Amino acid sequence: NFDKAMSFVDKALERYQPSSSALILKATLIRLTGDLDGALKYIDKALIIDEGNPQARLTRALFHIEQEKYAEAEPDLDLILEEIPDEPKAKYFKSVINAALGRFKDAETDVNEIVTLLKAVPDEDKDNNPIYYYLSGLANFKAENYGDARKSLARYLKINPNNLRAVEMVATIHLRSGAPLAANALLNKTNLNHPNNPN
């Protein structure tokens, strides 16, 4: 429940010395309301407490990317990748920025590196961090490795079946693989589960 989560975080911030983790969580919850500027204020507070916090910098970069402020997002990602060169989320966001700014060769290189990087991550680690399945699916989809993309996204959707972007990619893979009936069945099932979603 969103209200309970927000109340819990607010109480934690009131009672204790604010931690960067609590401030990042607060920012993420505020982001869900659509208030990106308000969310960024809490991320900035988290970075005052812990300037090098990679999660805070990653979250701030994501918020800037959502606003298409790529030049503002890039320094945070560069700092993370300087410290942790194989951080997959930072590398993926960097590929998004490179593509948005017309640096297509760099974006392609980033995507191929993510595919290779996540292929080496054991399934057990991916089960504990399902975002790795999603990133693997995204990267393989962009690289047109549709078989690997479908496998990763299928594993991800078993854990998080409500990610409509993942469903859309799997349906697209079915269509590109010449299986329109499979795509139609998947989309019909999704429409039943999300009847009020126009997508």
N, C-alpha and C positions, 0 to 999 in steps of 0.2 A: 504494500500500500504506500503510495507516494507521500501522502500527508504524514503517515507514521514515520517514514524514513526521514523526511525533512525535520520533523519534530525531534527525532532522536539525535540527528546531527546538530541541530540548534542547541539542544541541551548539552551535548558534549562540548560544544564550542564555548558555552557559557560557564560550565563548571570547571573546566580544566584549562591549563595552558594550551592555546590552540596549536594543534599539530598540522603539519603540511598535509597529511593523509585526510584529516577531517575537512580541511579547507578544499582539497581537491574533490572530495565527495560532495560537499556543498555546491561547488561550482558545477559539477556534473548534474546534480538535481535541478539547479536553476536553469541549466541549459535545456532540460526537458520541458521547461515552461516556455521556451522560445526566447528567453532574455539572454542573448549572447554577451551583451555588454556587461550585464550584472554578473554573469558567470566568469568573465575575464577578470573582474575585480577580485574575486576570491582566488583565482589562480595566481594573480600577481601577489596577493597576500601570502600565499603558500611559498612563493619563490623568495619573498623577503625573509621568511623563516629558514628556508633551505634552498639556496640559490642554485645548486646543482641538481636538484631533484629531477630525475629523468621523466617520471610520470607526470609531474606538473608541466614540464616543458613540452612533453608529448601532447598533453591535453590542450595546452595553450595553442600549440601548432595546429591541432585539429580544429579548434574553434576559429582560428584565423583562416584556415582552408575553407571551412564552411561559409565564411564571409567573402571568399575569393580574394583574401588579402595575402597573396602568396609570398610577397617580399617580406612581410612581417612574420610569416610562419617559418621561413627557411632558416634563419639564424638558430632557432631552438633545435631544429632537426640536425643542423650541421654540428652543433655542440654535442648532442647525444651521440651522433655517429662518430665523432672524434673520440669520445670516451668508450663507446660500445659499438664498434664497427658493424657487428652482425645483429643489431637490434632490428627485428623484422618489421615491427610497426613503423618505426622511424624511417626505415628504408622504403617501405611502401608509400608513406606520405610524401617522401622525397620524390618518388617516381611520379606521383600525382602532380606535384609542383613542376617538375621538369616537363611533363607533358603539357600542362596548362601554359607554361611559358615558352613553348615551342622547342624545347630541348629534347627532341624525340629520340635521338640516339642514346642520350643519357637515361631517359625514361626506360627505353628498351633494355639497356644494360642493367638497370635497377631491378626490373621485373625478372630477368633471367637469374640474377643473383638471389632474389627472394625464392624462386622456384628451387634452386640448388640448395639454398640454406635450409628451407623447411623440409626438403626431402630427407635431410640428414637427422631431423628431429624425431625421436622415437614416438610411436603412437601413444604410449603411456603419458609422455609429456604433453602431447596434443590433447589427450583426454582431460588432463588437468588444466589446460589452457586452450579451450575450444576456439579462441580467436585465431590460433595458428592454423586450424583446419580452414577457417574462413579466408584467411590471408593466402593460404596455399591455393584455395579454389579461385580466388580473385586473380592471383598472379598467373596461374596456369591458364585461366580463361583468357587473360590478356595476351598470353604467349601462344594462344590457340592450341594448347595441349588439352584438348577437350576431355579425353579419357581420364587423365589425372585430375582435371578440374572437377569432373562429375563425382569421382570417388571422394575427394576431399569435402565437397559441398554436401554430399549424402551423409558423410560422417557428422558434419557440422549440424545438419538439419535434424539428425536424431537427437542432438543435445538441445538445439534451439530451433524448433520447427516454425517459429513465428517470424523469422527473418525473411521478409518478402523479397528483398534483393537477391538473396541466395536462391530462393524458389525461382525467381525470374531467370537467373543464370542457368539453372538446371533445365528449365523449359526451353531456353534458347539453344542449349547444347543438344537436347532431343531433336529440335527442329533442324539444326545444322547437320545432325547425324542421320537425317531422313526418317525420324520417328515422330511424326506429328500426333499420332494417337497417344503416345506416352506423354507428350507435352500437354495435350488437351486434358488428359486424365489428371495430371498434376495440377494444372490451373483450375480445373473444376473443383477438385478437392480443396484447394486453397481458397477459392471463392466461397465455398460453403463455410469454411472456418473463419473467414473475414468478410462477411456479407456487406459491411458498410464501408469497406475500403475501395475507393474508386480505381486503384491500381490493379 
